[in-house]
Amino acid sequence: MNVPPEVWREKMNNLMHRRANAPYSFKVTPASDYKSHLSKVFIGESVLDVGCGDCKIKELIPDTIDYFGIDPHPINDYIYSEFGIEDDEAVRYFKKTIPVDTVIAFAVLDGCQDFDKAIENMKLIARKNIVILTGLDIPINQYHTFELHMEDFDSRFADWDKRLCEEVEKKVWLIEYRKIIMTEEEQKEFDKLKKEKEELELKLKQVQKERDDIAWLQSEQLRGNYKGRKIDSF
């Protein structure tokens, strides 16, 4: 699930323009109450703030926690690098150089360029858990690249433990996934079941297509539009 680079750049330019021209407000809404959100989830000894912006999260966690932020459009200088979470460089940098326990992605994933790559890289980087704040079932507009749904997350985190799922404001959800540590045998069994599930889903799609084709041909026969052989029903 991705969009062309030029589409993403246009959305980001719109977002940056809105951010630069919007009047500053001290009002905390249920969606923007990051302090409350963080109190509900596990926070490890090190945090990666994806799309960190003005690094608001850094101000809300204890000083004993190592904080790192990445953002292709940073607001201040307290970031480690100006790359996005979709970049492979992010994985190389944090996976091999700076171990990260918790990855936080607040109000960012519905505006990324490559949703699948973003999730994949977050899972590779996080050693313990991932915390997400995102809009769901919200149509695409001039600021957002995707209309996301809960299934978009649950299907991609099927191998993780979903610990929290709360609608903090209408259509805004706080979700936490924790990494499941498996033994080698458990991982093999999980991979086997996952493959079997994918094969079964493919077969079901093929059967449904065959049923649809037969229904269409029968309909055409009834209307006298199809002169071929008679199609028997299941």
C-alpha positions as CSV (number, residue, x, y, z in Angstrom):
1,M,0.0,0.0,0.0
2,N,1.8,3.1,-1.2
3,V,1.5,6.3,-3.2
4,P,3.8,7.9,-5.8
5,P,6.5,10.2,-4.4
6,E,5.0,13.3,-6.0
7,V,1.6,12.6,-4.4
8,W,3.2,12.2,-1.0
9,R,5.3,15.4,-1.4
10,E,2.1,17.4,-2.3
11,K,0.3,16.1,0.8
12,M,3.3,16.9,3.0
13,N,3.6,20.4,1.6
14,N,-0.1,21.0,2.4
15,L,0.5,19.7,5.9
16,M,3.6,21.8,6.5
17,H,1.7,24.9,5.2
18,R,-1.2,24.2,7.5
19,R,1.2,23.7,10.4
20,A,3.0,26.9,9.7
21,N,-0.1,29.0,9.4
22,A,-2.3,27.5,12.1
23,P,-2.6,29.5,15.3
24,Y,-1.0,27.8,18.3
25,S,-3.4,26.4,20.8
26,F,-2.7,25.3,24.4
27,K,-6.0,23.3,24.4
28,V,-5.5,19.6,24.9
29,T,-8.0,17.4,23.2
30,P,-8.6,13.7,23.8
31,A,-6.6,12.9,20.6
32,S,-3.7,15.3,21.4
33,D,-3.4,14.2,25.1
34,Y,-0.1,12.4,24.5
35,K,0.7,12.3,28.2
36,S,-2.4,10.3,28.8
37,H,-1.7,8.0,25.9
38,L,1.8,7.2,27.1
39,S,0.6,6.4,30.6
40,K,-1.5,3.5,29.1
41,V,1.3,1.7,27.3
42,F,4.7,0.1,28.0
43,I,7.7,2.3,27.4
44,G,11.1,0.7,27.3
45,E,14.5,2.1,28.1
46,S,14.9,3.6,24.7
47,V,12.3,5.2,22.3
48,L,12.2,6.0,18.6
49,D,9.7,8.7,17.8
50,V,8.6,8.3,14.2
51,G,7.6,11.6,12.5
52,C,8.8,13.3,15.7
53,G,8.0,16.9,14.5
54,D,8.6,19.2,17.5
55,C,9.7,16.2,19.7
56,K,6.7,16.6,22.0
57,I,7.0,13.1,23.2
58,K,10.5,13.7,24.5
59,E,9.1,16.2,27.0
60,L,6.6,13.6,28.3
61,I,8.9,10.7,29.1
62,P,11.4,10.4,31.9
63,D,15.0,11.7,31.3
64,T,16.3,8.2,32.1
65,I,14.8,7.0,28.8
66,D,16.9,7.4,25.7
67,Y,15.0,9.3,23.1
68,F,15.6,9.3,19.4
69,G,13.5,11.0,16.7
70,I,13.3,10.8,12.9
71,D,11.3,13.0,10.6
72,P,11.8,13.9,6.9
73,H,10.3,17.4,7.8
74,P,11.7,18.2,11.2
75,I,10.5,21.3,13.2
76,N,13.6,21.5,15.4
77,D,17.1,20.2,15.5
78,Y,16.6,17.4,18.1
79,I,16.5,14.5,15.7
80,Y,19.0,11.9,14.7
81,S,18.5,12.0,10.9
82,E,16.2,13.5,8.4
83,F,14.9,10.3,6.9
84,G,11.5,8.6,7.0
85,I,10.6,5.3,8.6
86,E,10.2,3.8,5.1
87,D,13.9,4.3,4.4
88,D,16.1,1.2,4.8
89,E,18.7,3.5,6.3
90,A,16.4,3.8,9.4
91,V,16.6,0.1,9.9
92,R,20.4,0.0,9.5
93,Y,20.9,2.9,11.7
94,F,18.8,1.8,14.7
95,K,19.0,-1.9,14.3
96,K,22.7,-2.1,14.2
97,T,23.8,1.1,16.0
98,I,21.3,2.2,18.5
99,P,19.0,-0.5,20.0
100,V,15.4,0.7,20.4
101,D,12.9,-0.9,22.8
102,T,9.8,1.1,21.9
103,V,8.8,2.6,18.6
104,I,6.1,5.3,18.8
105,A,4.2,6.5,15.7
106,F,1.7,9.2,16.7
107,A,-0.4,10.9,13.9
108,V,1.9,9.9,11.1
109,L,1.0,6.6,9.4
110,D,-2.0,7.9,7.5
111,G,0.4,10.4,5.8
112,C,3.3,8.2,4.9
113,Q,4.3,7.3,1.4
114,D,4.6,3.5,1.8
115,F,2.5,2.1,4.6
116,D,3.7,-1.5,4.2
117,K,7.3,-0.5,4.3
118,A,6.7,1.7,7.3
119,I,5.2,-1.1,9.3
120,E,7.8,-3.6,8.2
121,N,10.7,-1.3,9.3
122,M,9.0,-0.4,12.6
123,K,8.7,-4.1,13.4
124,L,12.4,-4.7,12.5
125,I,13.6,-1.8,14.7
126,A,11.4,-2.3,17.8
127,R,12.8,-4.8,20.2
128,K,9.8,-4.9,22.5
129,N,6.7,-2.9,21.4
130,I,5.1,-0.4,19.0
131,V,2.6,2.2,20.0
132,I,0.4,3.8,17.3
133,L,-2.0,6.8,17.4
134,T,-3.9,7.1,14.1
135,G,-7.1,8.0,12.5
136,L,-9.2,5.1,11.1
137,D,-12.0,5.1,8.5
138,I,-11.2,8.7,7.6
139,P,-11.4,9.5,3.9
140,I,-8.3,10.6,2.1
141,N,-7.9,14.4,1.9
142,Q,-5.3,17.0,1.0
143,Y,-3.2,16.0,4.1
144,H,-3.5,12.3,4.2
145,T,-2.3,9.6,1.8
146,F,-4.4,6.7,3.0
147,E,-7.7,5.8,4.5
148,L,-6.7,3.3,7.1
149,H,-8.8,0.6,8.8
150,M,-8.1,-1.6,11.9
151,E,-7.7,-4.6,9.6
152,D,-4.8,-2.8,7.9
153,F,-2.9,-2.9,11.2
154,D,-4.1,-6.3,12.7
155,S,-3.3,-8.2,9.5
156,R,0.3,-6.8,9.5
157,F,0.8,-7.4,13.2
158,A,-0.7,-10.9,13.2
159,D,2.6,-12.2,14.7
160,W,2.5,-9.7,17.5
161,D,0.4,-9.4,20.6
162,K,-2.2,-6.7,20.6
163,R,-2.2,-5.3,24.1
164,L,-4.3,-2.1,23.7
165,C,-6.9,-0.8,21.3
166,E,-8.8,2.3,22.4
167,E,-10.8,4.9,20.6
168,V,-9.6,8.0,22.3
169,E,-11.6,10.3,20.2
170,K,-14.1,9.7,17.4
171,K,-12.2,7.8,14.6
172,V,-8.8,8.3,16.5
173,W,-7.3,5.1,17.9
174,L,-4.5,4.3,20.3
175,I,-3.0,0.9,19.6
176,E,-0.2,-1.1,21.2
177,Y,1.4,-4.2,19.8
178,R,4.1,-6.2,21.7
179,K,6.6,-8.5,20.1
180,I,6.0,-12.2,20.8
181,I,9.3,-13.9,21.6
182,M,9.2,-17.5,20.2
183,T,11.4,-20.4,20.5
184,E,12.9,-21.8,17.2
185,E,10.3,-24.6,17.2
186,E,7.4,-22.2,17.9
187,Q,8.6,-19.9,15.1
188,K,8.7,-22.9,12.7
189,E,5.2,-23.9,13.7
190,F,3.9,-20.3,13.4
191,D,5.4,-20.0,9.9
192,K,3.8,-23.3,8.9
193,L,0.4,-22.2,10.1
194,K,0.8,-18.9,8.4
195,K,1.6,-20.5,5.1
196,E,-1.3,-22.9,5.4
197,K,-3.6,-19.9,6.1
198,E,-2.4,-18.0,3.1
199,E,-2.8,-21.1,0.8
200,L,-6.4,-21.6,2.2
201,E,-7.3,-18.0,1.6
202,L,-6.0,-18.3,-2.0
203,K,-8.1,-21.4,-2.6
204,L,-11.1,-19.7,-1.2
205,K,-10.6,-16.8,-3.6
206,Q,-10.3,-19.2,-6.5
207,V,-13.5,-21.0,-5.5
208,Q,-15.3,-17.7,-5.2
209,K,-14.1,-16.6,-8.6
210,E,-15.4,-19.9,-10.1
211,R,-18.8,-19.4,-8.4
212,D,-19.0,-15.9,-9.7
213,D,-18.1,-17.0,-13.3
214,I,-20.7,-19.7,-13.2
215,A,-23.4,-17.3,-11.8
216,W,-22.6,-14.8,-14.6
217,L,-22.8,-17.5,-17.3
218,Q,-26.1,-18.8,-16.0
219,S,-27.4,-15.3,-15.9
220,E,-26.4,-14.8,-19.5
221,Q,-28.0,-18.1,-20.5
222,L,-31.3,-17.0,-19.0
223,R,-31.2,-13.7,-21.0
224,G,-30.3,-15.7,-24.1
225,N,-27.0,-13.8,-24.5
226,Y,-24.7,-16.9,-24.1
227,K,-24.9,-19.6,-26.8
228,G,-22.2,-21.9,-25.4
229,R,-22.6,-25.1,-23.4
230,K,-25.0,-25.4,-20.5
231,I,-23.5,-24.7,-17.2
232,D,-24.5,-27.0,-14.4
233,S,-24.9,-25.4,-10.9
234,F,-23.0,-26.6,-7.9
